[in-house]
Amino acid sequence: MMPLSRPLALTLGDPAGIGPQLAAEAWRRLRHSEEGAFFWLGDPRLVEAAVPLTLIETPEEAGAVFADSLPILPVLCEADVIPGQPDPRNAAATISSIRLAVEYALAGRAGGVVTNPIAKHVLAATGFPYPGHTEFLAALCGMAGEEIMMLVSPQLRVVPVTVHVSLRKALETLTTDRIVSVAQTANAALKRDFGIETPRLAIAGLNPHAGEQGLMGEEEITIIRPAIERLRAQGIDCQGPFPPDTMFSATARPNYDVAICMYHDQALIPLKTLDMAEGVNVTLGLPIIRTSPDHGTAFDIAGPVTETCRADVSSLLAAIRLADGMSAYREGKRS
């Protein structure tokens, strides 16, 4: 794969979490690689004791210095950062970092956005109106309500139709139209960003044994099968509904490229069970590429950034490499 002409934008995350550690360690691991060049939108004071750094003013400067130093486009924290102790006074820096990263990606100056973990309750305490990263990113892109979450690991891709709502609410909001829309977005993304010419979609059932022909629930008959029929009529290769207790087995997974699941835990439990370390959160349905490690801020192990990283950087590395590969497909540098 050829190197990207545009570096990736890595956000600050919550500065009191493991984000600064991960940014420094990711640079150490990738600095001599031909993939994953990035710049960090963060506070240089958090990493200056651990890695050589170069302060940049524009994303375009990052590529020339990445092999020798971590490129940082400064976003300064208002209050002193104490690892493990999140401070709402620094929420503005977290938000500004995300906003700038999206602006650069929308302008074509960054190949994509990779987001470090945030603490939703810290942002909410400042009046931040979004429940999380994904909704904020969609609003910044002018695509509110169009965002779709995909989780990716080396062994499995999953897309939940309903996401951050209670299970009761998920059942109330599950519709044929929603399944069709989510599956269409996933199908298009697999073609554009993953290089899969004819994606194979596996549609999960909702009830035990996929309803057992209506004996254990009728949603497969009244909601899910009509969605499958509509998708097939559009030329999309999709099968199902499959019993969720068997469709994630080692023998079943090779038969599809993505599993379309009916609710959050139906999708995330199998993926995290198979590969917690390298799971990546991808936001589909946006004009930009966005990936994120599939873990939180880990305040309990956060500490000063040193030459040794206590946190597991595997998921962030996977997120950077995946964004790099997706960007390469969009730039026509990978086939």
KOLFIZA-864656 format. One record per residue (C-alpha): residue number from 1; residue in one letter; x, y, z. Coordinates in Angstrom, 3 decimals. Layout:
REM KOLFIZA-864656
     k   r         px         py         pz
   NUM   a          X          Y          Z
...
REM end
This chain:
REM KOLFIZA-864656
     k   r         px         py         pz
     1   m      0.000      0.000      0.000
     2   m      1.326      3.445     -0.898
     3   p      1.692      6.027      1.899
     4   l     -1.179      8.425      2.362
     5   s     -0.825     11.928      0.986
     6   r     -2.914     13.241      3.889
     7   p     -2.160     12.382      7.536
     8   l     -4.843     11.270      9.944
     9   a     -6.121     13.577     12.700
    10   l     -5.905     11.992     16.171
    11   t     -7.963     13.789     18.808
    12   l     -7.081     14.627     22.401
    13   g     -9.767     12.574     24.119
    14   d    -10.134     13.199     27.837
    15   p     -6.696     14.496     28.854
    16   a     -6.946     12.834     32.284
    17   g     -7.445      9.426     30.677
    18   i     -5.081      7.191     28.731
    19   g     -5.397      9.164     25.475
    20   p     -2.070     11.035     25.848
    21   q     -0.282      7.768     26.684
    22   l     -1.814      6.094     23.651
    23   a     -0.935      8.973     21.314
    24   a      2.710      8.829     22.346
    25   e      2.909      5.046     22.144
    26   a      1.122      4.901     18.773
    27   w      3.681      7.330     17.375
    28   r      6.534      5.169     18.706
    29   r      5.061      2.088     17.038
    30   l      4.221      3.717     13.691
    31   r      6.981      6.297     13.174
    32   h      9.013      4.081     10.834
    33   s      6.009      2.487      9.155
    34   e      4.600      3.385      5.762
    35   e      1.102      3.396      7.222
    36   g     -0.747      5.415      9.790
    37   a      0.999      8.796      9.768
    38   f     -1.007     11.136     12.007
    39   f     -0.904     14.398     13.884
    40   w     -2.229     14.817     17.406
    41   l     -4.640     17.597     18.271
    42   g     -3.624     17.813     21.902
    43   d     -1.691     19.598     24.620
    44   p      2.074     19.192     24.086
    45   r      2.718     19.593     27.814
    46   l      1.161     16.173     28.382
    47   v      3.710     14.262     26.295
    48   e      6.819     16.473     26.107
    49   a      8.705     14.425     28.706
    50   a      8.188     11.154     26.834
    51   v      8.617     11.722     23.089
    52   p     10.287     14.190     20.736
    53   l      7.635     16.484     19.358
    54   t      7.168     19.146     16.731
    55   l      4.525     21.822     17.028
    56   i      2.808     22.326     13.686
    57   e      0.394     24.960     12.451
    58   t     -1.211     22.991      9.610
    59   p     -1.880     19.280      8.912
    60   e      0.263     19.484      5.806
    61   e      3.392     19.814      7.961
    62   a      2.879     16.478      9.714
    63   g      4.196     14.100      7.072
    64   a      7.636     15.673      6.864
    65   v      8.335     15.311     10.596
    66   f      6.427     12.149     11.557
    67   a      9.432      9.806     11.326
    68   d     11.443     11.899     13.767
    69   s      8.899     13.471     16.110
    70   l      5.249     13.426     17.076
    71   p      3.502     16.219     15.130
    72   i      1.219     18.174     17.462
    73   l     -1.285     20.790     16.440
    74   p     -1.699     22.399     19.875
    75   v     -5.027     22.317     21.690
    76   l     -4.313     23.548     25.214
    77   c     -6.102     22.462     28.368
    78   e     -7.443     25.215     30.606
    79   a     -6.720     23.481     33.920
    80   d     -3.757     21.422     35.074
    81   v     -4.255     17.808     34.076
    82   i     -4.134     15.252     36.873
    83   p     -4.135     11.731     35.426
    84   g     -7.149      9.771     36.567
    85   q     -9.031     12.868     37.722
    86   p    -11.174     14.288     34.912
    87   d    -11.860     18.007     35.122
    88   p    -14.855     19.644     33.387
    89   r    -12.715     22.749     32.893
    90   n    -10.802     20.789     30.244
    91   a    -13.927     19.704     28.384
    92   a    -13.539     22.668     26.034
    93   a    -10.181     21.349     24.850
    94   t    -11.633     17.884     24.261
    95   i    -14.498     19.344     22.222
    96   s    -12.273     21.757     20.310
    97   s     -9.950     18.902     19.342
    98   i    -12.835     16.930     17.846
    99   r    -14.231     19.964     16.062
   100   l    -10.873     20.848     14.480
   101   a    -10.226     17.258     13.403
   102   v    -13.568     17.117     11.599
   103   e    -12.978     20.505      9.969
   104   y     -9.639     19.311      8.579
   105   a    -11.148     16.055      7.316
   106   l    -14.098     17.816      5.671
   107   a    -11.684     20.195      3.971
   108   g     -9.643     17.286      2.614
   109   r     -6.606     18.219      4.695
   110   a     -6.728     15.096      6.861
   111   g     -7.255     11.587      5.570
   112   g     -9.656     10.793      8.384
   113   v    -10.400     11.283     12.074
   114   v     -9.311      8.884     14.808
   115   t    -10.858      9.739     18.167
   116   n     -9.286      9.039     21.530
   117   p    -11.734      8.046     24.312
   118   i    -13.856     10.692     26.017
   119   a    -15.790     10.664     29.287
   120   k    -19.383     11.412     28.363
   121   h    -20.367     12.421     31.899
   122   v    -17.580     15.017     32.030
   123   l    -18.764     16.673     28.829
   124   a    -22.392     16.456     29.913
   125   a    -21.532     18.359     33.102
   126   t    -20.619     21.360     30.933
   127   g    -23.889     21.324     28.984
   128   f    -22.559     19.363     26.003
   129   p    -25.800     18.405     24.212
   130   y    -24.685     15.172     22.538
   131   p    -24.711     11.681     24.108
   132   g    -21.329     10.834     22.635
   133   h    -18.725     11.176     19.917
   134   t    -20.802      9.726     17.129
   135   e    -23.742     12.089     17.404
   136   f    -21.420     15.110     17.694
   137   l    -19.456     14.059     14.633
   138   a    -22.660     13.596     12.638
   139   a    -23.846     17.067     13.627
   140   l    -20.491     18.606     12.660
   141   c    -20.780     16.904      9.274
   142   g    -24.360     18.087      8.767
   143   m    -25.540     14.465      8.835
   144   a    -27.414     14.263     12.138
   145   g    -29.438     11.063     12.275
   146   e    -27.587      9.480      9.355
   147   e    -24.734      8.026     11.397
   148   i    -24.353      4.246     11.655
   149   m    -22.004      2.404     14.011
   150   m    -19.876     -0.479     12.786
   151   l    -17.533     -2.469     15.018
   152   v    -14.609     -4.129     13.269
   153   s    -12.115     -6.740     14.409
   154   p     -9.873     -9.103     12.438
   155   q    -12.501    -11.838     12.831
   156   l    -15.830    -10.039     12.585
   157   r    -17.697     -6.906     11.482
   158   v    -21.001     -6.026     13.127
   159   v    -23.534     -3.217     12.705
   160   p    -26.306     -2.723     15.291
   161   v    -29.591     -1.374     13.912
   162   t    -30.494      0.210     17.256
   163   v    -27.644      1.499     19.402
   164   h    -27.526      3.482     22.645
   165   v    -31.056      2.973     23.885
   166   s    -32.586      0.605     26.417
   167   l    -33.554     -2.842     25.232
   168   r    -37.217     -1.908     25.648
   169   k    -36.694      1.196     23.499
   170   a    -34.774     -0.827     20.928
   171   l    -37.745     -3.137     20.486
   172   e    -40.090     -0.176     20.141
   173   t    -37.961      1.541     17.483
   174   l    -36.989     -1.487     15.396
   175   t    -38.667     -1.125     11.992
   176   t    -38.330     -2.531      8.515
   177   d    -37.348      0.892      7.186
   178   r    -34.583      1.240      9.777
   179   i    -33.124     -2.196      8.980
   180   v    -33.136     -1.392      5.264
   181   s    -31.460      1.991      5.789
   182   v    -28.733      0.592      8.052
   183   a    -28.026     -2.318      5.713
   184   q    -27.833     -0.008      2.686
   185   t    -25.291      2.213      4.456
   186   a    -23.209     -0.783      5.531
   187   n    -23.280     -2.248      2.034
   188   a    -22.103      1.017      0.465
   189   a    -19.331      1.450      3.049
   190   l    -17.988     -2.059      2.518
   191   k    -17.675     -1.295     -1.179
   192   r    -16.156      2.174     -0.851
   193   d    -13.983      1.870      2.226
   194   f    -13.152     -1.835      2.494
   195   g    -12.758     -2.779     -1.161
   196   i    -15.411     -5.528     -1.098
   197   e    -17.013     -5.547     -4.529
   198   t    -20.121     -7.539     -3.585
   199   p    -20.618     -7.468      0.195
   200   r    -22.421    -10.367      1.850
   201   l    -24.761     -9.278      4.637
   202   a    -26.020    -11.630      7.334
   203   i    -29.195    -10.368      9.023
   204   a    -29.695    -11.475     12.608
   205   g    -33.021    -12.473     14.047
   206   l    -34.360    -10.854     17.180
   207   n    -35.955    -13.688     19.105
   208   p    -34.638    -17.077     20.276
   209   h    -34.079    -19.354     17.281
   210   a    -35.014    -16.410     15.028
   211   g    -38.593    -16.738     16.219
   212   e    -39.034    -20.427     15.332
   213   q    -41.575    -19.590     12.606
   214   g    -43.502    -17.299     14.927
   215   l    -43.647    -19.614     17.929
   216   m    -41.137    -17.497     19.894
   217   g    -41.925    -14.089     18.456
   218   e    -43.225    -12.609     15.228
   219   e    -40.746     -9.788     14.562
   220   e    -38.793    -11.957     12.119
   221   i    -41.973    -12.406     10.062
   222   t    -43.430     -8.911     10.363
   223   i    -40.330     -6.695     10.440
   224   i    -37.078     -8.449      9.511
   225   r    -38.008    -10.651      6.547
   226   p    -39.732     -7.777      4.714
   227   a    -36.498     -5.800      5.085
   228   i    -34.492     -8.667      3.615
   229   e    -36.877     -8.921      0.673
   230   r    -36.554     -5.196     -0.043
   231   l    -32.767     -5.347      0.152
   232   r    -32.591     -8.320     -2.193
   233   a    -34.842     -6.501     -4.639
   234   q    -32.235     -3.734     -4.688
   235   g    -29.522     -6.236     -5.618
   236   i    -27.941     -6.419     -2.160
   237   d    -26.645     -9.852     -1.180
   238   c    -28.233    -10.501      2.211
   239   q    -29.365    -13.638      3.970
   240   g    -31.323    -14.373      7.120
   241   p    -32.791    -13.908      9.575
   242   f    -30.283    -16.124     11.362
   243   p    -30.514    -17.352     14.962
   244   p    -28.126    -15.064     16.866
   245   d    -26.841    -17.917     19.041
   246   t    -25.241    -19.696     16.072
   247   m    -24.438    -17.034     13.458
   248   f    -21.221    -15.930     15.171
   249   s    -19.640    -19.379     15.339
   250   a    -16.290    -20.093     13.690
   251   t    -17.990    -22.033     10.885
   252   a    -20.633    -19.343     10.230
   253   r    -18.466    -16.201     10.194
   254   p    -16.639    -16.927      6.905
   255   n    -19.986    -16.905      5.083
   256   y    -20.598    -13.157      5.424
   257   d    -18.764     -9.828      5.443
   258   v    -20.895     -8.074      8.060
   259   a    -23.554     -9.059     10.556
   260   i    -26.514     -6.686     10.775
   261   c    -27.751     -7.016     14.360
   262   m    -30.986     -5.822     15.891
   263   y    -29.650     -4.203     19.071
   264   h    -26.422     -3.040     20.729
   265   d    -25.391     -6.030     22.825
   266   q    -26.377     -8.558     20.174
   267   a    -23.620     -7.001     18.039
   268   l    -20.992     -6.038     20.578
   269   i    -20.906     -9.090     22.842
   270   p    -19.660    -11.506     20.145
   271   l    -17.162     -9.009     18.748
   272   k    -15.679     -8.128     22.132
   273   t    -15.623    -11.773     23.171
   274   l    -13.681    -12.687     20.050
   275   d    -11.233     -9.791     20.138
   276   m    -11.486     -7.111     22.810
   277   a     -7.957     -5.808     22.216
   278   e     -8.244     -4.956     18.518
   279   g    -11.878     -3.971     18.182
   280   v    -12.425     -0.703     16.324
   281   n    -15.475      1.562     16.282
   282   v    -16.209      2.961     12.805
   283   t    -18.844      5.583     12.027
   284   l    -20.553      4.996      8.685
   285   g    -22.870      7.353      6.854
   286   l    -20.587     10.402      7.130
   287   p    -18.640     12.176      4.371
   288   i    -15.442     11.621      6.382
   289   i    -13.670      8.574      7.762
   290   r    -13.901      8.163     11.519
   291   t    -12.531      5.331     13.624
   292   s    -11.988      4.955     17.350
   293   p    -10.544      2.390     19.747
   294   d    -13.300      0.304     21.250
   295   h    -12.577      1.096     24.900
   296   g    -12.958      3.935     27.357
   297   t    -10.752      6.466     29.114
   298   a     -9.414      3.971     31.682
   299   f     -8.968      6.597     34.387
   300   d     -7.914      3.832     36.782
   301   i     -4.649      3.202     34.924
   302   a     -4.044      6.722     33.610
   303   g     -0.739      8.241     34.628
   304   p      1.946     10.658     33.476
   305   v      3.148      9.963     29.944
   306   t      6.555      8.305     30.126
   307   e      8.700      6.185     27.860
   308   t      6.712      3.158     29.054
   309   c      3.004      2.929     28.235
   310   r      0.876      1.155     30.853
   311   a     -2.194      1.086     28.635
   312   d     -2.773     -1.437     25.844
   313   v     -2.335      0.484     22.596
   314   s     -3.602     -2.380     20.395
   315   s     -7.069     -0.959     19.766
   316   l     -5.800      2.522     18.898
   317   l     -3.209      1.058     16.536
   318   a     -5.959     -0.993     14.902
   319   a     -8.131      2.142     14.611
   320   i     -5.300      4.117     12.996
   321   r     -4.417      1.335     10.589
   322   l     -8.054      0.801      9.649
   323   a     -8.576      4.545      9.005
   324   d     -5.368      4.527      6.972
   325   g     -6.614      1.626      4.863
   326   m    -10.061      3.146      4.376
   327   s     -8.494      6.437      3.314
   328   a     -6.244      4.597      0.871
   329   y     -9.286      2.995     -0.761
   330   r    -10.907      6.409     -1.130
   331   e     -7.725      7.877     -2.591
   332   g     -7.460      4.986     -5.054
   333   k     -4.128      3.847     -3.617
   334   r     -5.326      0.420     -2.596
   335   s     -7.098     -2.306     -4.500
REM end
